[in-house]
Amino acid sequence: MKAIAYNIKPVEKEWLVLANYKKHDITIIANSLTVDTLSFSAGKEVLLVFNHDDLDAEMIDGLKSLGIRYIATSSVETGHLDLLAAGRAGMKVANVPLLEENQDPRLRMEQVIKNLDQWAAGKCVGKACCCQNNCGVTKALK
C-alpha cells in the first residue's frame, strides 16, 4: 500500500521502518499534518497518524479528495480523529488495540503494519477496527 506518515518521532520512525521491512511504500514526513502539508498526501491510499494529530471533518474531506481511503493511528485512543466524518467519507480506520505491552513503540509499529497488511489483503483488521461502517465481521470479532 502507498502510505504517508506525518509528525513521526525518531523512535517511532525506526520501529516503523523495521516493522514494514519494505512491504509497503511509506513516505515519512517530519511535519505535522496541517492544511498547508495536506497536499503531500496526494496519490497515497493510507494516512499513518502519530503523536495525536487532530483530524477534523474538514481535514478528513481534504484527505479523501486526495485519495486517502484508510487511516491508521499508532495510538489506542481515537479521540483525535473524527470517526463519524471518516465513516461518511467511506474511510476505514484502525488503531492499536489496548494491550499492556502496546506501550512499547516497537509493538505499536508492528500493529500499524499488521493493519496495513490486512487492508492490503482486503481483510478486516479485527479488534483494531475503528470504522463507523456497519461491519458485521468486525462486530463479531469484538
N, C-alpha and C positions, 0 to 999 in steps of 0.2 A: 504494500500500500504506500501511496505517496502521502507523507505526513509532514507537519511543521510543528516545531516546539518553540514557544516563546518563553522568555523570562526564566530560564532554567539555571539552577545553582550548579556550580562546578562539580560537586559530588554527585548530583543527580545526572548530570551530563555523562560523567564517566560510567556510571552504572547503566544508564540507558543505552549507551553505545555497546557496552559489553553484553547486555541482555538481548539487544537487537541482532547482533552478530551478522550484520549486512542483509537481513531478511527483508526489511522494509526500507524504503527510500525516505530518510528523515532529514529534513533541513532544520538546523538548530540556530535559533536567533537569540542573542542575549537581551534584546529589547523587550519591554513589556508589550502586551497586545493592547493597542490603542487604535483609535480611528486613523491615526497617521501611519501605523505599521500594518494595518489590516490588509493592505494590498499585497503584502508578501505571501499571503495565503492562496493567492490565485493559482489554480491548477493543482491544488492539493485536495485529497479526499478527507484527511483526518487532521484534526487540531489536537495537539497534546498540550494540556493546561497544567502549569506548575505554579507554585507559590500563591495559589488562590487568586489568580487573575479573575476579575469580575467580568462576567459575560451577561449583559442585559439583553433585552429583546432587540434593541437596535443593533447591537454587535452580532447577535445570532443571525439576524436578517442579512447583515453585511457579509457574514461568513458564508451563508447559504448562496448568496448571489455570486460568490467567488468559487463555488463548487464544493465547499466543505459539507460532508454528509455524516461525519462521525466526530464526536468529541470524547476524548479520554482524559480524565483528570488523574493525577497521581495521588490524590487525597481520598480519604474516606468520606469527608464531608462534601456536600454538593450545594451548599447554600450560596456559593459564589457564582452558580450557574442558574440561569432562568430556564429551568427544566420544562416549564409549560411552553415557553417560546420555542425551545428546541423541538418539543413534540409537535407543535403546529408547523414547524419547518420541515418535519419528517426526518429529523436527525436522530441517530442512535447515540446514546450517551452511556459511558461506563466510568466507574470509579474503582478504587481499590477496596474490596470488602473489608469490614472491620475484623481484623485479626491482631492479636497482641504483637506478633512478630512483624507486622507491617510498619512498625516504627523504623525499621531498617530500610534505608534508601535503596539498597540492592534488591530487596524483596519487592518493594513498591514498583521499581522499574521493571522487574521481571513480570509483575502482574500487568503493567501497562502494555508490554509487548505481547503477553498472552491474550489480552483483549484484542489487540490488532490482529493477531494470528487467527482468532475465532472469527472476527469480522471478515478477514480476507478469505476464509473458507466458507463464508455465507452462513455462519452459525451464530447462535445467541451466546452472549458472554456469561450467561448464568447469573450467579449471585452478584456479579459486578454490574449487572444491567441497572441503569437508572432511567431508562426510556419511559416516556409518558404514554407510549403507544399501548394498546391493549394486547399485550403479548402473552398468550396462553402458556407458551413454553416457559417463559421467564417466571410467570406467577407460580407454575408448578414446581420450579426449582427453588423458590424462596421459602 
